């Protein structure tokens, strides 16, 4: 994966994680309420984004002076695991609330 695409994906995943935390705390975004099912879907998407970041952080390609360099960013992989854990906890919490509210699956 190229460095530009990797940085864009990392930025989107970071902003989406902040968005999930804010939605979990407030329950609404931009004046629109978000229900538990929507929270499950949004958390799953963020979990998938962090999964892609974690997988691709071990082979990031950038070009300089006509040469191709491949770099590993293991620190970003650890951050991706942390972001994925936040999304997983949020998804689990929304799922438990949905089960409690509806009385089952």
Secondary structure by P-SEA (a helix, b strand, c coil): ccaaaaaaaaaaaaaaaaaaaaaaaccccccccccaaaaaaaaaaaaaaaaaaaaaccbbbbbcccbbbbbbcaaaaaaaaaaaaaaaaaaaaaaaaaaaaaccc
